[in-house]
Amino acid sequence: MSNFNITAGVIPSALKIVVYGPEGIGKSTFASCFPNPLFIDTEGSTKYLPVRRLDTPTSWQMLKDEIEWIRKNPTVCDTLVIDTFDWAETHCIKAICDKANKTGIEDFGYGKGYIYEKEEIARFLHSLDDVVAQGIHVVLTAHAQLRKVEQPENSGTYDHWEMKLGQKTGSLISPIVKEWADMVIFANYKTIVVAQDDKGQKHKATGGRRVMYTNHTPWWDAKNRFGLPEEMDFLFGNIAGVLVPREQLGTDRALETVYQQKVETMAAVAREQSRMETFVEEPPAPAEVPARETPTVTPAPPGLPKALTDLMEADGITEADIRMAVARQGIYPEDMPITDYDDSVINGLIIGQWDGLKEFIKQLKGA
């Protein structure tokens, strides 16, 4: 009879993360904030981001070859980003059809083509597991789509957000992608509605902020294995704490980091719940708001990118404001000058997500 080993306890590893949402929400920018990322840009969405990227794959085989090259050369990056997976899926479908000399996935007969695709995607995800085993985080981005859902026990239908992996293949591909991932993040715009009269009968949408959801609900797909708050601002700093540094993997220090993350996550959940309980969704009508003096804007310090200083001066954001927000996200200590920040943080987390950062600063200052 064979002997088998029994293990127990937490096993820290690199993570498998899916980030999906509507176009323009900032998925690529968010992914660019992961440690030492390398992009496989399937749709050309990173051309204006200062990131490293492999050649855009022109076929499914080329995409698989790039994954295999990274597996054999694991020092080229700490995070692999496939941006986006739904565009990669089109290469998969074409490869399946070309191999069988079919013009379309439905030419295989009733549902057979979609089963072949599911099997091929499953093999592809398994190859990504080999990359993760090298200590490399894997991030898949995807677009979102709304689908009408009707449950037998309830009357009527409701809208449900899910990954855009084809209307007919979604029921086959989305589940295996979600099961494969350690974390599925749904990013979307949250509209801010304010009352326009004293009776609260008329409302107006005044804008919104970018948020991410980390737990499943009837209205969207999401999950996480780290006890994160259900809703947070769409800022990388809010999930950065769950990533174990690569150099710690396989050491006792990794376990210490994981347990410390749990403590910090529990504290973050408590803070988020407290903030949501005190957050006022409908502020008083403009007439009831006392007039404020025009604030004096402190000039931005020298040495910062002009794109950042222009945003700071236009919105009255100071260096101290940014340092406070970055510190609250757990990225850098508050006393570190912005000029010492890594370029990926300045371009990706600050400039690239300016609207979300600005809203976060307002919340911290109680504005």
Secondary structure, 3 states (H helix, E strand, C coil): CCCCCCCCCCCCCCCEEEEEECCCCCHHHHHCCCCCEEEEECCCCCCCCCCEECCCCCCHHHHHHHHHHHHHCHHHCCEEEEECHHHHHHHHHHHHHHHCCCCCHHHHCCCHHHHHHHHHHHHHHHHHHHHHCCCCEEEEEEEEEEEEECCCCCCCCEEEEEECCCCCCHHHHHHHHHHHCCEEEEEEEEEEEEECCCCCCCEEEEEEEEEEECCCECCECCEECCCCCCEEECCHHHCHHHCCCHHHCCCHHHHHHHHHHHHHHHHHHHHHHHHHHHCCCCCCCHHHCCCCCCCCCCCCCCCCCHHHHHHHHHHCCCHHHHHHHHHHCCCCCCCCCHHHCCHHHHHHHHHCCHHHHHHHHHHHHCC
